[in-house]
Amino acid sequence: MIFFNANYAGMFLISYLITIYGFPQMRALKDVKIKFMDKEVDCTALFDTGPGITAIQRSFFEENFGTRWLRLDRPLRLYWINGESIVVDKYVQANIVINGFELPEVVFIVDDFVKEVMLEGRRIKLPELIIGSGTIDKYGIVLDPKEGVKFTGAVLML
């Protein structure tokens, strides 16, 4: 069962997802920057406490940075929230710039990344980047329903 609380506050969209386990997941959209090699580009990120990885659309990455990614020794089979599986075999070490903080992170490049969906007859563009719980936890990022994406004091120790 999915519930959306569509409070729109500037660039933030907060929603709650009640999983099959009954635990709420929190999500927020925010504009961030990706730095790779000597280039920096803007993109929209979905901060999502569900997935454990951080992933980017292959087409977006390729358009902005080319094909300078690394290959995994063995591909990973990952599962989206809807149960569909994808195979991931590429990654990069990039920096994600959030609120002025530059965070080094392994970002998986996903070939089968949906760019848009139809919801109630409207096309909705999906974000280019998903920031998962591994990155959220590592850097002390908090998803606050009123203030959006913010950092705890832990990030200041970087």
C-alpha positions in Angstrom: 0.0 0.0 0.0 1.5 3.4 -1.0 0.6 6.7 0.5 1.9 10.0 -0.9 1.9 13.1 1.2 2.6 15.7 -1.6 3.7 18.7 0.4 5.6 20.9 -2.0 8.0 23.2 -0.3 10.3 24.8 -2.9 12.4 22.1 -4.5 11.4 19.4 -1.9 8.8 16.8 -2.4 8.3 14.6 0.7 6.4 11.4 0.6 6.1 8.4 2.8 5.9 4.8 1.6 4.5 2.1 3.8 6.3 -1.1 2.9 5.0 -4.6 3.1 6.8 -4.8 6.4 4.8 -1.8 7.8 7.9 0.4 8.2 7.7 3.9 6.7 10.3 4.9 4.2 10.9 8.5 3.6 11.7 10.1 0.3 12.7 13.7 -0.8 13.6 15.3 -4.1 16.4 17.9 -4.2 18.6 19.5 -6.8 22.2 18.5 -6.3 25.4 18.5 -8.4 27.5 15.6 -9.6 31.2 16.0 -10.0 33.2 13.5 -12.0 36.7 14.0 -13.4 36.9 17.8 -14.1 33.2 18.4 -14.8 30.2 19.3 -12.6 26.6 19.0 -13.6 23.2 19.7 -12.0 20.7 17.0 -11.5 17.6 16.1 -9.5 18.2 13.5 -6.8 15.7 11.3 -5.0 16.8 10.7 -1.4 15.2 7.3 -0.6 15.7 5.4 2.6 14.6 2.2 0.9 17.5 1.2 -1.4 20.9 0.6 0.0 22.8 1.9 -3.1 23.2 5.2 -4.9 22.5 4.9 -8.6 22.4 7.2 -11.7 20.7 6.8 -15.1 23.2 5.5 -17.6 21.9 7.9 -20.3 22.3 10.9 -18.1 25.8 9.9 -17.0 26.8 9.2 -20.6 25.4 12.4 -21.9 27.3 14.5 -19.3 30.5 12.5 -18.6 30.9 10.0 -21.4 31.6 6.3 -20.9 34.5 6.6 -18.4 33.0 4.2 -15.9 34.5 1.1 -14.3 33.1 -2.5 -14.6 32.3 -4.8 -11.7 34.1 -8.1 -11.8 30.7 -9.8 -11.4 27.4 -8.0 -12.2 25.0 -7.5 -9.3 21.3 -8.4 -9.5 19.3 -5.7 -7.6 15.6 -5.4 -7.0 13.4 -2.3 -7.3 10.6 -1.7 -4.8 8.1 -3.2 -7.2 10.0 -6.5 -7.2 11.5 -6.2 -10.7 15.2 -7.0 -10.9 17.9 -5.2 -12.8 21.5 -6.1 -13.5 24.2 -3.5 -12.6 27.7 -4.0 -13.9 29.1 -0.4 -14.0 30.1 2.2 -11.4 32.1 5.4 -10.8 33.7 7.1 -7.9 32.1 10.6 -8.1 31.4 13.5 -5.7 27.8 14.5 -4.9 27.5 18.1 -3.9 24.6 18.7 -1.4 24.0 22.0 0.3 27.6 23.0 -0.4 29.1 19.7 1.0 31.1 17.6 -1.4 30.6 13.9 -0.6 32.7 11.3 -2.4 30.6 8.2 -3.2 30.4 5.1 -5.3 27.6 5.6 -7.7 26.2 2.6 -9.7 25.3 3.2 -13.3 21.9 1.7 -14.2 21.0 0.8 -17.8 17.3 0.0 -17.1 16.5 3.3 -15.3 13.0 4.5 -16.0 13.1 8.2 -17.0 9.4 9.0 -16.6 6.1 7.4 -15.5 2.4 8.0 -16.2 0.5 8.8 -13.0 -3.2 9.7 -13.2 -2.8 10.7 -16.8 0.2 12.9 -16.3 3.8 12.3 -17.3 6.1 12.6 -14.3 9.9 12.9 -15.0 11.9 10.8 -12.5 15.1 12.0 -11.0 18.5 11.2 -12.6 20.0 10.1 -9.3 18.8 8.0 -6.5 20.6 8.5 -3.2 20.1 5.4 -1.1 20.2 4.6 2.6 24.0 3.7 2.5 24.9 7.2 1.4 22.2 8.8 3.6 23.5 7.0 6.7 27.2 7.4 5.9 27.0 11.2 5.8 24.4 11.8 8.5 21.7 13.0 6.1 18.3 13.5 7.6 15.0 13.7 5.6 12.9 16.1 7.6 9.2 16.5 6.6 9.3 20.3 7.3 12.9 21.2 6.3 13.7 18.6 3.6 17.2 17.3 3.2 19.6 18.4 5.9 22.8 17.1 7.7 23.4 16.1 11.3 26.6 17.2 12.9 28.3 14.0 11.8 29.0 15.4 8.3 31.1 18.2 9.7 33.8 15.7 10.7 34.7 15.0 7.1 
